[in-house]
């Protein structure tokens, strides 16, 4: 992955996605530089320990860096498989410094050039999908519950039905999230369906990165079009918020959008 510093923010980009013309994306680290140059938390999650005014400032910094003209479209995440489609027709909720709207769903899709789709995570997988042919993007919040419900497959199905996307054209990136090194489920027999037990690793750990790769390929995405960051958030709490490491913690952002032609 590309590690980038820009205007006091640090974020990651997938080389395969960066190579696609006309799109913006980034996965932001938990720390930014404040006005005085000192490190400050870049928490984008409301009700996660930071004052609301600070969260809105952080959201504005992230959105402005990628595209100051765009509306931020945030997911109302519930660890499900609902897919929200942004068509530009909803009334935006605006903070004085950050025009934004929230949609129901753990996956967001749009073909609008005036929007940046935002997913907030702290161990769950952010999965970014771009269709460079139909010019459609998706941003998916896939925690372990979402993985079991195949929210990734639901999002791709919606892209195909709503926008005529062809799965062989999709380019995908699975961002920093809890890895098989740390995804321990000691009660997995009660929590995880038996059909997923093939992904069990030593010490009752599970490889949810591989689950997402297999769900993407099962939906028709060529494996060579899939990038996996391979970065475990629990192993790197100095870089990313991690619920497993800290319990009460903030949320970092994965963002994707379409630039105007």
C-alpha angles and dihedrals in degrees: 000000000000115000111208136187117197132159092345095310128109122207144158130235132192110238092219091054093043089055091062112096119235103022137102128205142156143165109216128217121232096248129063136172114263126217090276093047095253121129115266132176116267096207114166096178121102116222090020101113103284126101111263092238090055092050091052091050089051091049091051092050092053096045094044092052094056099035123341091196096059133093117236112238110198127192121236092223122205102157092259138117102252115131121213119205119205111210097163093250101107128096109257122231107223133202109198089255102027124048105205144158132198125219128193112249144071090242127051128198132184144164091191119116093207097067141075114203112220129198121184120210145168104182098338117108121262106207116192120195127187128187103198092185101053091026096234128142135196133192118195134195105207116177120168091278091049090049091053089050091045096234086170091061091046091054094049091048089054092049089054096046099040101038107018093246117173111221094220088066096054120111115198140190127195108205135209111306140134109313133210087265091068109017096105119172109181090176094044093134089066098035107037124052116244091244087072097049091096085074092059114120130190118307093023093293122147132213104226091166089065091044089058093046090051092047090051093049091045087056090054104265112142110243091230088062092060124090123190117197092209090208117135113213094203090055091049108042089149088066104032137027109255124192092192091054100040107014095203104053146130130261130250123211138242112194135185134172146158120251118222113262 
